[in-house]
Amino acid sequence: MKQISFVLLIFFSFGTFAQTTQQIDNQFAFAKTYGYLKYFYPGDEAAKIDWDKFAIYGAKNVENCKNPEELKKVLGEMVTDLMPGVKILNQAEIYKFEESLLKPKDLIGYDVVSWQHLGVGLINDKRAPYQSARTNRAKVFTPKFTGFGNAFTTIKDKKYAGKSFILTGKAKLLSGSGNGYFWLRVDKTDGKIGFFDNMAKRPIKTKEWTTFTIQGKIDKEVNSITFGAYLVDLGKYAVDDISLKIEGSEFYSTNFENERVEEEPTSIKFNTGRSSIENAKYTFTVKEENKNKYLLIESPLGAGTPEYVNLNLFKKHANFGEYAEKPIGSNLKIIVPLALYGTKSTTFPNPDSLKTAPLLAEINNSNYTLTASDLYFRLGNIINTWNVFQHFYPYFDIVKTNWEDDLKISLNEAYQNKDASDYYNSLKKLTAKLKDGHVSVTDFGNKNYYLPPIAWKWVENKLMITSVMDDNLKVKVGDIVEKIDGIDSKKYFENINQYISAATNGWLNYQAELESLYGLINSSLKISVLGQNKSIAIKRTLFASQYQGLLPKQTAIRSFGNQITYVSFVAADMKMINDSLQLLKNSKAIIFDLRGRPNENAELLEYLMVKDDTASNWLKAPEIIYPDQEKIVGYKTEGWDLKAKSLHLKAKIFFLIDGRVISAGESYASLVEHYKLGTLIGQSTAGTNGEVNTLTLPGGYVIRFTGLKALKLNGSQHHAIGIIPNIYVEQTAKGVKEGRDEILERAIAEALK
């Protein structure tokens, strides 16, 4: 990666406010040090470090170093005692490996301990596709317990159709790593789900009684309304004062005061939920606190018992004597031994516990402020995030960004962030540089997840309304939006685009068209529409899940006549498909719609294949033992291994694709492209495939990203290219106004030829 450019240094010299160039250099040096030690130093004392806290601890410690010599001293004090063999040196110093200090005199009972990374293991689950472990060391897994316990009430009364409601409840999470929620769902008369909000992005973690609300409008086609509270995964979740008001009148309420303590409640239904441990059931018990009764939802006892597993991720590992010698900036470098000798109980040389114990306590037991209001929290999370990608993101050979420059820019922004929203945007801006459509940054404290009842799309270089979900709005499908909140629409989107990670323009546009609508509940989106003199204020009233539920849906399976059948990979499951096999067998043409997330129905492709799928190495998880992704030692490869079915659909086959097709959808499209299963019609896909990895940061931040290298089935590049259609179809403004699906229309026209 390139050195910091002169232009960038000028930027830091004159464009900063709350920090100096020296402070940025200090944080940069610590950031580099942090990654080399966390992921590649194999000693046992280092394994005891809480690395999330160490990121904050280190950022604070190096903050005020006045020059490189002082920085060298502070870095050395942080790491030397905990990590024997690690050295911070001046760049000009010559280093010779100190074998006599790191090698025991008698090797009986010793084995080599070194790091292996299959991708990178960020989730403590032995079933996860990505793992990190040290050779000859048991890894402690606390089994990932999954499940939920749900307390709920269902009402059936159609007289509430179309009426507004508000559900309120008090809650607190007494203990555990799980999350509490309230929820409400409207089931419609046609069997489909209407309004639905389960607080998916607003988990309840508070330790104090707090009131939460869900509000909205009951669908006109209401059949039933179900609502309540639930606990996901491990914990004790306290719930009280559940109330549902419809049009301002209280329809239902319970405060559990008439219930018997230490018994199951009678005023609300409940189910023990699903759990990943057989016969493990959630409990529902009325408790009392300060003469106030409440409902306690509790996860099964004994869930999450630690398990010790020796992992051998792959054959190769660093050998004793191998070390990394890496520049860290400020004319300094770090020396990190990549392999140490160790007995079953400790790595050699044995650290001095009189020195290491106080240091570990200082790092691990510190009560840091884990919110974006704290500078060192912000810096620590940036440092933590940057290193995951520096050492493990698989597409730096394709994505042309200077990742070290990006780190300095991000550190600079962390100093200047004014609030949590600013900081959230800094995390998004940093990860956007990776051009990875899988990247998402979630802040569970962020409340900007509400949308107005409209959708829009860029068509013929104009921002056009494509869906209106409220008949009372003074806009219509086909209207052209010229300004958003007083800003020219193109400039408004330029600002949105800098926070979106996307490998292709198709995915960038799709995400931007959605994220440009986000805001606080009941906040107004002000738009100026061509042909109207006044701006129009549209309130954001819909949570993301509600919004998606109101968008036009694909029909699962339908006939267009002339023996042309349409099948949506998004809406149809395999039961529907298998039940319709006779219809498909008798069709002269079949149009498969891939525009969206497939409904776990890849088996359908097997009805189109004339031979078995033999492409077995297009998904490649890297095997890493050296930092900075140098000398990757191998890949764990796999494919999908589909088998051609005896029933072969012989119709003319067409597949509809566009920029929304990503991940599993692109695997489907890749198989279609490689085995020539049909004609691809529409627009290029997202150019992002492969299993997602997840980084969880302190403060409730979660970052998802692509953890392996996904290729086309013939071994060529897929990332940032995607699947190119055989027949390209551009949407037109005329088509939007007329409510037409021009990609589907072209497929029908081709089918009729």
Backbone hydrogen bonds, N-H to C=O, Kabsch-Sander energy under -0.5 kcal/mol:
donor,donor_aa,acceptor,acceptor_aa,energy
9,L,5,S,-2.0
10,I,6,F,-2.1
11,F,7,V,-2.0
12,F,8,L,-2.4
13,S,9,L,-2.2
14,F,10,I,-2.1
15,G,11,F,-2.8
16,T,12,F,-0.5
24,I,20,T,-1.8
25,D,21,T,-2.5
26,N,22,Q,-2.5
27,Q,23,Q,-2.4
28,F,24,I,-2.4
29,A,25,D,-2.4
30,F,26,N,-2.3
31,A,27,Q,-2.6
32,K,28,F,-2.3
33,T,29,A,-2.3
34,Y,30,F,-3.2
35,G,31,A,-1.8
36,Y,32,K,-1.8
37,L,33,T,-2.1
38,K,34,Y,-2.8
39,Y,35,G,-1.9
40,F,36,Y,-1.0
41,Y,37,L,-1.3
47,A,43,G,-1.1
48,K,45,E,-1.3
49,I,46,A,-1.5
51,W,49,I,-1.1
54,F,50,D,-2.3
55,A,51,W,-1.6
56,I,52,D,-1.0
57,Y,53,K,-3.1
58,G,54,F,-2.9
59,A,55,A,-1.7
60,K,56,I,-2.0
61,N,57,Y,-2.1
62,V,58,G,-2.2
63,E,59,A,-0.6
65,C,62,V,-1.7
71,L,67,N,-2.3
72,K,68,P,-2.7
73,K,69,E,-1.9
74,V,70,E,-2.4
75,L,71,L,-2.7
76,G,72,K,-2.2
77,E,73,K,-2.2
78,M,74,V,-1.6
79,V,75,L,-1.4
80,T,76,G,-2.7
83,M,79,V,-2.2
86,V,83,M,-2.1
87,K,335,I,-1.6
89,L,87,K,-0.6
89,L,333,K,-2.5
91,Q,331,N,-2.6
93,E,90,N,-1.5
99,E,97,F,-1.5
101,L,98,E,-0.8
102,L,98,E,-1.2
103,K,99,E,-1.6
107,L,105,K,-0.5
110,Y,107,L,-2.2
111,D,342,G,-2.4
113,V,340,L,-3.5
114,S,112,V,-0.5
115,W,338,L,-0.5
116,Q,133,A,-2.6
117,H,624,I,-2.0
118,L,131,Q,-3.2
119,G,117,H,-0.9
119,G,622,P,-2.6
120,V,118,L,-0.6
122,L,120,V,-1.0
125,D,123,I,-2.2
128,A,125,D,-1.8
131,Q,118,L,-1.6
133,A,116,Q,-2.3
135,T,114,S,-2.9
137,R,134,R,-1.2
139,K,309,V,-3.6
141,F,139,K,-0.7
141,F,307,E,-3.6
142,T,140,V,-0.5
145,F,143,P,-1.0
146,T,144,K,-0.6
148,F,274,R,-1.9
149,G,231,L,-2.1
150,N,271,N,-1.6
151,A,229,A,-3.2
152,F,269,K,-1.9
153,T,227,F,-2.5
155,I,225,I,-2.8
157,D,155,I,-0.5
160,Y,157,D,-1.3
161,A,158,K,-1.7
162,G,218,I,-1.5
163,K,160,Y,-2.0
165,F,216,G,-2.4
166,I,245,K,-2.3
167,L,214,I,-3.6
168,T,243,S,-2.7
169,G,212,F,-1.7
170,K,240,D,-3.0
171,A,210,T,-2.0
172,K,238,A,-1.8
173,L,206,T,-3.0
174,L,172,K,-0.8
174,L,236,K,-2.3
175,S,236,K,-1.1
178,G,234,L,-3.1
179,N,232,V,-1.7
180,G,204,I,-1.7
181,Y,230,Y,-1.9
183,W,228,G,-2.2
184,L,197,D,-1.9
185,R,226,T,-3.1
186,V,195,F,-3.0
187,D,185,R,-0.6
187,D,224,S,-2.5
188,K,192,K,-3.0
189,T,221,E,-2.5
191,G,188,K,-1.8
194,G,186,V,-3.4
197,D,184,L,-2.2
202,R,199,M,-2.3
204,I,180,G,-2.9
205,K,203,P,-0.7
210,T,171,A,-1.7
212,F,169,G,-3.0
214,I,167,L,-2.4
216,G,165,F,-1.6
218,I,163,K,-3.1
222,V,219,D,-1.2
223,N,187,D,-3.2
224,S,187,D,-1.8
225,I,155,I,-2.7
226,T,185,R,-2.7
227,F,153,T,-2.3
228,G,183,W,-2.2
229,A,151,A,-2.3
230,Y,181,Y,-2.2
231,L,149,G,-2.3
232,V,179,N,-2.9
233,D,147,G,-2.8
233,D,231,L,-0.5
236,K,175,S,-1.9
237,Y,297,I,-3.1
238,A,172,K,-2.7
238,A,236,K,-0.5
239,V,295,L,-2.8
240,D,170,K,-2.4
242,I,254,T,-1.8
243,S,168,T,-2.7
244,L,252,Y,-2.8
245,K,166,I,-2.5
245,K,243,S,-0.5
246,I,249,S,-2.7
247,E,164,S,-2.5
247,E,245,K,-0.5
249,S,246,I,-1.8
251,F,244,L,-2.9
251,F,249,S,-0.5
252,Y,244,L,-1.7
254,T,242,I,-2.0
259,E,256,F,-1.3
262,E,286,V,-3.6
263,E,260,R,-1.3
269,K,152,F,-1.9
271,N,150,N,-2.4
276,S,146,T,-2.2
278,E,276,S,-0.5
280,A,277,I,-2.1
281,K,279,N,-0.6
282,Y,272,T,-1.3
283,T,298,E,-2.3
285,T,296,L,-2.2
286,V,263,E,-2.6
287,K,294,Y,-2.9
289,E,292,N,-2.8
292,N,289,E,-1.5
294,Y,287,K,-2.3
295,L,239,V,-2.8
296,L,285,T,-3.0
297,I,237,Y,-3.0
297,I,295,L,-0.6
298,E,283,T,-2.2
298,E,296,L,-0.5
299,S,235,G,-2.4
303,A,300,P,-1.1
305,T,302,G,-0.7
307,E,141,F,-3.0
309,V,139,K,-2.6
309,V,307,E,-0.6
311,L,137,R,-0.6
311,L,309,V,-0.7
313,L,311,L,-0.6
321,G,339,A,-0.5
322,E,319,N,-2.3
324,A,336,V,-2.8
326,K,324,A,-0.5
326,K,334,I,-2.3
328,I,332,L,-2.2
329,G,332,L,-0.8
332,L,329,G,-1.6
333,K,89,L,-2.6
334,I,326,K,-2.9
335,I,87,K,-2.6
336,V,324,A,-2.4
338,L,322,E,-2.4
339,A,322,E,-0.7
340,L,113,V,-2.2
341,Y,102,L,-0.6
342,G,111,D,-2.4
343,T,346,T,-2.6
348,F,341,Y,-3.3
353,S,351,P,-0.8
355,K,352,D,-1.6
356,T,352,D,-2.6
357,A,353,S,-2.3
359,L,355,K,-1.1
360,L,356,T,-3.1
361,A,357,A,-2.3
362,E,358,P,-2.3
363,I,359,L,-2.1
364,N,360,L,-3.2
365,N,361,A,-2.1
368,Y,366,S,-1.4
370,L,368,Y,-1.0
371,T,369,T,-1.2
374,D,371,T,-1.9
375,L,373,S,-0.5
378,R,374,D,-2.0
379,L,375,L,-2.6
380,G,376,Y,-2.5
381,N,377,F,-2.3
382,I,378,R,-1.9
383,I,379,L,-2.6
384,N,380,G,-2.6
385,T,381,N,-2.6
386,W,382,I,-2.8
387,N,383,I,-1.8
388,V,384,N,-1.3
389,F,385,T,-1.4
390,Q,386,W,-2.6
391,H,387,N,-2.1
392,F,388,V,-1.3
393,Y,389,F,-1.9
396,F,393,Y,-0.7
398,I,395,Y,-1.3
399,V,395,Y,-3.2
400,K,398,I,-0.6
401,T,399,V,-1.4
403,W,401,T,-1.1
406,D,402,N,-2.4
407,L,403,W,-1.6
408,K,404,E,-1.9
409,I,405,D,-2.4
410,S,406,D,-2.2
411,L,407,L,-2.8
412,N,408,K,-2.3
413,E,409,I,-2.2
414,A,410,S,-2.2
415,Y,411,L,-1.5
416,Q,412,N,-1.1
417,N,413,E,-1.5
423,Y,419,D,-2.1
424,Y,420,A,-2.6
425,N,421,S,-2.1
426,S,422,D,-1.7
427,L,423,Y,-2.2
428,K,424,Y,-2.0
429,K,425,N,-2.7
430,L,426,S,-2.3
431,T,427,L,-2.1
432,A,428,K,-1.8
433,K,429,K,-0.8
433,K,430,L,-1.0
434,L,431,T,-1.4
435,K,432,A,-1.5
437,G,435,K,-0.5
439,V,436,D,-2.0
440,S,704,R,-1.3
442,T,440,S,-0.5
442,T,702,V,-3.1
444,F,442,T,-0.5
444,F,700,G,-2.2
446,N,443,D,-2.1
449,Y,447,K,-1.4
450,Y,519,G,-2.2
451,L,542,L,-3.0
454,I,452,P,-1.9
455,A,467,S,-2.0
457,K,464,M,-2.2
459,V,457,K,-0.7
459,V,462,K,-3.4
462,K,459,V,-1.7
464,M,457,K,-3.1
464,M,462,K,-0.8
465,I,479,D,-2.6
466,T,455,A,-2.6
467,S,455,A,-1.5
469,M,453,P,-3.0
473,L,470,D,-1.7
478,G,465,I,-3.1
479,D,476,K,-2.0
481,V,463,L,-3.2
481,V,479,D,-0.5
482,E,480,I,-0.6
482,E,528,S,-2.9
483,K,528,S,-1.3
484,I,487,I,-3.0
485,D,526,K,-4.2
487,I,484,I,-2.0
489,S,482,E,-2.3
492,Y,488,D,-2.6
493,F,489,S,-2.1
494,E,490,K,-1.9
495,N,491,K,-1.6
496,I,492,Y,-1.6
497,N,493,F,-3.0
498,Q,494,E,-0.9
499,Y,496,I,-1.7
500,I,497,N,-1.6
501,S,499,Y,-0.5
502,A,500,I,-0.6
508,L,504,T,-2.0
509,N,505,N,-2.9
510,Y,506,G,-1.8
511,Q,507,W,-2.7
512,A,508,L,-2.6
513,E,509,N,-2.5
514,L,510,Y,-0.9
515,E,511,Q,-3.4
516,S,512,A,-2.2
517,L,514,L,-1.8
518,Y,515,E,-1.0
519,G,450,Y,-1.2
522,N,540,R,-3.9
523,S,520,L,-2.0
525,L,538,I,-2.9
526,K,524,S,-0.6
527,I,525,L,-0.6
527,I,536,I,-2.7
528,S,483,K,-2.3
529,V,527,I,-0.5
530,L,480,I,-2.7
532,Q,529,V,-2.3
536,I,527,I,-3.3
538,I,525,L,-2.5
538,I,536,I,-0.6
540,R,523,S,-2.8
541,T,451,L,-0.9
541,T,539,K,-1.0
542,L,451,L,-2.4
544,A,449,Y,-0.9
547,Y,543,F,-2.8
548,Q,544,A,-2.5
549,G,545,S,-1.5
550,L,546,Q,-0.9
550,L,547,Y,-1.1
551,L,547,Y,-0.9
551,L,548,Q,-0.6
558,R,566,Y,-2.1
560,F,564,I,-3.0
561,G,564,I,-0.5
564,I,561,G,-1.7
565,T,563,Q,-0.5
565,T,589,A,-2.5
566,Y,558,R,-3.5
567,V,591,I,-2.8
568,S,556,A,-3.0
569,F,567,V,-0.6
569,F,593,D,-2.3
570,V,593,D,-0.6
572,A,568,S,-2.4
577,I,573,D,-2.2
578,N,574,M,-3.1
579,D,575,K,-2.4
580,S,576,M,-0.9
580,S,577,I,-0.9
581,L,578,N,-1.2
584,L,580,S,-2.4
585,K,581,L,-2.9
586,N,582,Q,-1.7
587,S,584,L,-0.9
588,K,563,Q,-2.1
589,A,563,Q,-1.8
590,I,652,K,-2.9
591,I,565,T,-3.1
592,F,590,I,-0.6
592,F,654,F,-3.5
593,D,567,V,-2.7
593,D,591,I,-0.5
594,L,592,F,-0.7
594,L,656,L,-2.1
596,G,594,L,-1.9
599,N,569,F,-2.7
600,E,598,P,-0.8
604,L,601,N,-1.9
605,L,602,A,-1.6
606,E,602,A,-0.6
606,E,603,E,-1.2
607,Y,603,E,-0.5
607,Y,604,L,-1.4
608,L,605,L,-1.6
609,M,605,L,-0.8
613,D,642,L,-2.8
616,S,614,T,-0.8
618,W,638,E,-0.5
619,L,638,E,-1.8
620,K,618,W,-0.5
620,K,709,K,-2.7
621,A,619,L,-0.5
621,A,636,K,-2.6
623,E,634,G,-2.8
624,I,117,H,-3.0
624,I,622,P,-0.6
629,Q,626,Y,-0.7
630,E,627,P,-1.7
632,I,629,Q,-0.5
633,V,623,E,-1.6
634,G,623,E,-0.7
636,K,621,A,-2.7
637,T,635,Y,-0.7
638,E,619,L,-1.6
640,W,615,A,-0.5
645,K,606,E,-2.3
648,H,646,S,-0.8
649,L,607,Y,-2.9
649,L,647,L,-0.5
650,K,648,H,-0.6
652,K,588,K,-2.8
654,F,590,I,-2.3
655,F,679,T,-3.0
656,L,592,F,-2.7
657,I,655,F,-0.5
657,I,681,I,-2.2
661,V,658,D,-1.8
662,I,660,R,-0.7
663,S,688,T,-2.7
665,G,662,I,-1.8
666,E,663,S,-0.8
667,S,663,S,-1.7
668,Y,664,A,-2.1
669,A,665,G,-2.3
670,S,666,E,-2.6
671,L,667,S,-2.2
672,V,668,Y,-2.1
673,E,669,A,-2.7
674,H,670,S,-2.8
675,Y,671,L,-2.4
676,K,672,V,-0.6
677,L,672,V,-1.8
679,T,653,I,-2.4
681,I,655,F,-3.3
681,I,679,T,-0.5
682,G,727,I,-2.6
683,Q,657,I,-2.2
685,T,723,I,-1.4
686,A,661,V,-2.7
693,N,705,F,-3.3
695,L,703,I,-3.3
696,T,694,T,-0.6
697,L,695,L,-0.6
697,L,701,Y,-3.2
700,G,697,L,-0.9
701,Y,697,L,-0.8
702,V,442,T,-2.4
703,I,695,L,-3.0
704,R,440,S,-2.2
705,F,693,N,-2.0
707,G,691,E,-2.3
709,K,620,K,-2.8
710,A,708,L,-0.7
711,L,618,W,-3.1
711,L,709,K,-0.5
712,K,716,S,-2.9
715,G,712,K,-2.4
718,H,710,A,-0.6
719,H,710,A,-0.6
720,A,687,G,-2.2
721,I,718,H,-2.2
722,G,718,H,-2.9
724,I,722,G,-0.5
726,N,680,L,-1.6
727,I,680,L,-2.2
729,V,682,G,-2.3
736,V,732,T,-2.1
737,K,733,A,-2.4
738,E,734,K,-1.8
739,G,736,V,-1.5
740,R,735,G,-2.8
742,E,740,R,-0.9
745,E,741,D,-2.4
746,R,742,E,-1.8
747,A,743,I,-1.8
748,I,744,L,-2.4
749,A,745,E,-2.3
750,E,746,R,-2.3
751,A,747,A,-2.2
752,L,748,I,-1.6
753,K,749,A,-0.5
753,K,750,E,-0.9
